[in-house]
Amino acid sequence: MSDVTLYSSIASGFGLGLVTAISPCPLATNVAATVWLARHATSRRRAVVGALAYTTGRVLAYGMIAGVLVLGALGAPALSAGLQKWLPPVIGPLLVLTAMILLDLLPLPWAGGGKSQATAERLVRLGVLGEVALGGLFALTFCPVSAALFFGSLLPQALAGPAVAPPVVAFGIGTAIPVAVFALGVVFSAGFAAKFGAGISRWQPRIKLGTGVALLGLGLYLIGRDTLGLWQA
């Protein structure tokens, strides 16, 4: 049963990462990252290395955040015990709030900060390490939707699950997949890259709607089960 739960949390983390990547604000920065990665790829092999480095940067950034939070909890036994007690009842409400943001039922008053093109250009020129840093930079600059999905949905589920690291790593990979595919497409086939970009733009509202509805349903179920105690697991 624990293996099933772990695989489910990994799949959930990966899916949330994909949704984060194609949400409007992160999508704009991801397209910019794609342009910078493709512009400095001198060969197909170099394009693959750049895409992997960017993905690694995103995974490390999200993993670092999760690691700091988890180590802080583990370092304080009382806090760790408290998390196990009060976290399950609040996961449902957090998922409902995240769903409301995705469904544009709860507009947020702030917007994601813009990325400095000059900074990104300088990082990419540094080579592989710069591309890793670029992935980390874009990951750590949260937009409202990406912050809601990461802090409001992924982390509570990961902390309450059998293991924290796997779903967080899956989330980081999911956020980088569209960038990696698009960057490789630019190098290997401009036509494919154009179709891929158009497909993301066309399907993004539907995927966002579907994810919002799914999170809303799951959140309401968990509210009934864990928050209100209407039925047992």
Secondary structure, DSSP 8 states (H G I E B T S, - for coil): -HHHHHHHHHHHHHHHHHHHHHSHHHHHHHHHHHHHHHHT--SHHHHHHHHHHHHHHHHHHHHHHHHHHHHHHHT-HHHHHHHHHHHHHHHHHHHHHHHHHHTTSS--S-------HHHHHHHHHT-HHHHHHHHHHHHHS--HHHHIIIIIIIHHHHHHSS-SHHHHHHHHHHHHHHHHHHHHHHHH-HHHHHHHHHHHHHHHHHHHHHHHHHHHHHHHHHIIIIIS--S--
